[in-house]
Amino acid sequence: MSMDQIPDDVFPLAYLITLRSYGTWLHGDERTSVDRHGYNVYGTPRRAPNIKLKQFAARQMRSRPFIFTQSQRAEVERLIAEVCLHRGYDLKVVNAQSNHLHAVVSAQLKPEPIMNAFKSYATRGLRIAGMVDFEAKLWALKGSRRYLWKQLDVDLAIDYVLHFQDF
């Protein structure tokens, strides 16, 4: 069953959400990527590394890549926990790194509004705290969301977020 076939009132046990900081993983990068031009379909190949595509993507950037400091990372984690509490999401774990964050969260809604809440709440909080400039672009446009339907998948995702990141 594809994501398009899942009824609007059926939700997984949790989501593994990944958000990248702005400009730190461009299309064409050697780590590969997905996009809306046929490379974001489950089971299909990812976009192969392509130096020209990466250079083009770099030229399109409106600001420098954003790298979170240790204190910004800690504040982002606190803010994600706060927005989850405020909105009634069940945050299992969050881990902010210098160029991305992972969170495992449960909620009775699609993951896109959760991702948007994470980005906007963290950005606003960092700006209010004076930890980033008002003009700074913190987040990449989209994010990754994995649907976790089984408890084993939730447990594995939590373990991944806690133990398999570059601290």
C-alpha positions in Angstrom: 0.0 0.0 0.0 1.4 3.4 -1.0 1.2 6.5 1.2 -1.5 7.8 -1.2 -3.7 4.8 -0.4 -3.6 5.2 3.4 -6.9 6.6 4.7 -6.7 10.1 6.3 -7.7 8.8 9.7 -5.1 6.0 9.9 -1.8 6.9 11.5 1.4 4.9 12.3 2.7 4.3 15.8 5.2 7.1 15.2 7.3 9.0 12.7 11.0 9.3 12.3 11.4 12.9 11.2 14.7 14.3 9.8 15.2 18.0 9.2 18.4 19.3 7.5 19.9 22.6 8.1 19.9 25.0 5.2 22.5 24.3 2.4 24.2 21.3 4.1 23.0 18.6 1.7 22.4 19.7 -1.9 21.0 17.8 -4.9 23.9 16.2 -6.7 25.9 15.6 -3.4 27.8 12.4 -3.2 25.4 11.2 -0.5 22.6 11.1 -3.2 19.2 12.8 -2.8 15.6 12.6 -3.8 13.5 15.2 -5.5 10.0 15.7 -7.0 11.1 14.7 -10.5 10.6 11.0 -10.2 13.3 10.4 -7.6 11.0 10.4 -4.5 9.0 7.3 -5.2 9.4 4.4 -2.7 11.5 1.6 -4.2 13.0 3.7 -7.0 16.7 4.8 -7.2 17.8 8.0 -5.6 19.4 10.8 -7.7 23.0 9.8 -8.4 25.8 12.2 -7.5 26.3 14.9 -10.0 28.8 17.7 -9.6 27.1 20.0 -12.1 23.8 19.6 -10.3 25.5 20.3 -7.0 27.2 23.4 -8.3 23.8 24.6 -9.8 22.1 24.0 -6.4 24.9 25.9 -4.6 24.5 28.9 -7.0 20.7 29.0 -6.2 21.3 29.4 -2.4 20.2 32.7 -0.9 22.5 32.5 2.1 25.4 30.5 3.4 24.9 26.9 4.8 23.7 27.0 8.4 25.6 25.0 11.0 24.2 24.7 14.5 26.5 25.4 17.5 26.3 23.2 20.5 24.2 25.7 22.4 21.9 26.2 19.5 21.5 22.4 19.3 20.6 22.2 22.9 18.0 25.0 22.5 16.5 23.4 19.4 16.0 20.1 21.4 14.4 22.1 24.2 12.1 23.9 21.8 11.1 20.7 20.0 10.1 19.2 23.3 8.2 22.4 24.2 6.2 22.4 21.0 5.4 18.7 21.4 4.1 19.4 24.9 2.1 22.4 23.7 0.5 20.6 20.7 0.0 17.2 22.4 2.5 15.3 20.3 4.2 12.3 22.0 8.0 13.0 21.6 9.9 9.8 22.0 13.3 11.3 21.4 15.0 14.2 19.6 18.7 14.7 18.7 19.9 17.9 17.1 23.3 17.7 15.3 25.3 20.4 13.6 23.6 20.0 10.3 20.4 18.1 11.0 18.0 16.8 13.6 16.2 13.5 14.1 13.0 13.1 16.1 10.7 10.1 16.8 7.3 11.4 17.5 3.7 10.1 17.7 0.6 12.1 16.8 -2.7 11.6 15.2 -2.0 13.6 12.2 0.2 13.6 9.1 3.9 14.3 9.6 4.1 17.5 7.5 2.4 19.8 10.0 4.7 18.3 12.7 7.8 19.0 10.6 6.5 22.6 10.0 5.8 23.1 13.7 9.3 21.9 14.6 11.0 24.3 12.1 8.9 27.3 12.9 9.0 26.9 16.7 12.7 26.3 16.7 13.4 29.2 14.4 11.3 31.6 16.3 12.7 30.5 19.7 16.3 30.8 18.5 15.6 34.3 17.1 13.8 35.4 20.3 16.8 34.1 22.4 19.1 36.1 20.2 20.9 32.9 19.1 20.5 33.5 15.4 20.1 36.6 13.2 16.7 37.4 12.0 17.7 37.0 8.4 19.4 33.6 8.9 17.9 30.7 6.9 18.0 27.7 9.2 16.2 24.9 7.5 16.2 23.1 4.2 12.8 23.4 2.4 11.6 19.9 3.0 12.4 17.1 5.4 12.3 13.3 5.6 9.5 11.4 7.3 9.4 7.7 7.9 6.2 6.0 8.9 6.8 3.6 11.7 4.0 1.0 11.8 5.4 -1.6 14.1 6.8 -1.3 17.7 10.1 -2.8 16.6 10.5 -0.1 14.0 9.8 2.6 16.7 12.4 1.0 19.0 15.0 0.7 16.2 14.4 4.4 15.2 14.8 5.5 18.8 18.0 3.5 19.1 19.3 5.0 15.9 18.5 8.6 17.0 20.2 8.0 20.4 23.2 6.0 19.5 24.1 6.3 15.8 24.7 10.0 15.4 27.9 12.0 15.1 28.1 13.8 18.4 
